[in-house]
Amino acid sequence: MPNQLNPHHENPAGIQIPRIPKKVRGERSREKKIAELTQLAQTLDPYKGPTKQESKILKKYGITEFADPFLLTNQVLLLLENAIENTSYELKNS
């Protein structure tokens, strides 16, 4: 079932995936986005809640609800997965 927020992404769990704002384009920004989301996924402890810096990054990507650790983790991982898939798709079609 395609996700309503990203119709090209299969999302069997039906988790809402926030749209990533397209402020900056290009390969460098894609790499930066992937690196930033990877770092966030590695350091974020959803049970303790995000730090101020992590909160800033999460809000930048449209994640504003931090109460549910499972949902928070899945949103971060799905954003990362989408960023990687979109980069692969853009590189293949360029």
Buried (B, 14 or more C-beta within 10 A) or exposed (E): EEBEBBEEBEBEEEBBBBEBEEEEEEEEEBEEBBEBBBEBBEEBEBEEEBEEEBBEBBEEBBBEEBEEBEBBBBBBBBBBBBBBEBBEEEEEEE
